[in-house]
Amino acid sequence: MNQVAVVTGAGSGVGQAIALKLAEQNWQVVLVGRRAASLLKTIELGRDKSKFHMIPCDVSDEQAVNAMAAEVLKRYGTVQVLVNGAGTNVPQRALPVLSGDNHRHIINVNLNGAFYCAQAFLPSMRKQASGTIVNIVSDAALAAILRAGPSYVMSKFGMRGLTQAINGEERDKGIRACAILPGEIDTPMMELRPAMPPPEARKQMLQPEDVAECVMLAINLPPRAVIEELVVRPTRDKFVPAVS
């Protein structure tokens, strides 16, 4: 039987790395993202193109998410894994320059998008009495990180809460949720920062493949076990205080 995973934000960065890793482990992977061209690039990077099916979709649009889920379930009949990897930020992110429109955009993509996708696939997971939902959160959900901006921090606190709520309500139905809380990752989202870190700093950061390995750990554990939260940071992380 085919194992089917849906990955949002699959056109670049962490979502792309997760999709490629799943395909390497013989999963059928549904690539979800706003831009078809980016999803095609992910397919081009895969060794076996037959493992992928792409559905362009803006996860901040609830109706579009429901249509995407209906297409997935019609095609495959079932989904074992949902990875909420879509995320965004804006350069004008500090409170003095943060607009209402930008705030709503960040919340809609990061938090509401994860909620819409979970709600779209949970009924089929309940029916099969199994399923894993992995939310790519951030260590900004542990304590506000100023460089991330308040809207991003709020969205990630919300994603962490969503993960806890899914576990609280759904674990007796065989469904588990995992929040991956990475530190700084060298992804294209770095280009949205007000000031880009220098190349030498980016080399010290986590790479998308590192986060993909964490996701596979959460997915590949026996169904009796759940990683509720996993914090992963760069080994050389200047934001983690040293022990004296």
Summary of the structure (lengths in Angstrom):
residues: 244
radius of gyration: 17.2
end to end distance: 53.1
largest distance: 57.2
contacts: 824
relative contact order: 0.14
helix: 50%
strand: 16%
